[in-house]
Amino acid sequence: MLDMILQVFVTLNGIATSPFVLLVLAFIGAYLGSRVVEIIPFTRRIIERREAQAAAERD
């Protein structure tokens, strides 16, 4: 059992240190982060205030 767990850990560690996998994970994390910011009401209000402030400064 321990041998199987160590084998999986080593395999996943090798995959996770690949630059291509890290790039894919970075893009997925950035996308999910932007979606979460839009969903949370508190951060949505902050974004709306900043957009309103920027629009008022342009006028």
N, C-alpha and C positions, 0 to 999 in steps of 0.2 A: 504494500500500500504506500509506504513512504517513498519507495523507488518511483512509483507512478506519479506521485505528487511532485517530486523533484524534477522528473522528466517534463511535466507540464510547465512547471515554473521556468525551467531553462528555455524551453521552446518559446513561451510567451515573452520572456525577457529578450530573446534574440529577435523576435518580430517587432517588439516595441522599440528597440533601439535602431531599427532600420529608418533611414531618413525619409523614405517614401511613406511609410506608415505614419511617421510623426507629422508629415505634411498633411496627410489626409485627416488625422486626428485634430490638427490645428484648425483646418477649415471647418470640420464638423463642430468643434468647440466654438469657433467664432460665430457660426450660423446659429447654433443653439443659444449662445449668449445674447445675440441680437433679438432673437424671438422672446427670450425670457424678459428682457428689458421692456419690450412692448407689452407684454402680458401683465406685468406687475403694475397695479394702479399708481403706487407712489412714484415710481420712476416715470411713468407715462405723464403724470402731472408736471414733473420737473422738465421733461422734454417739451411739453406744450408751452410752459412758461418761457423757456428759452427761445422757442420759435416765435412766440408772440412778442417777446422783447426785441428780437432781431428784426421782425417786421416793423415794429414801431420805430426802431432806429433808422431803418431804410427810408421811411416816409418823411 
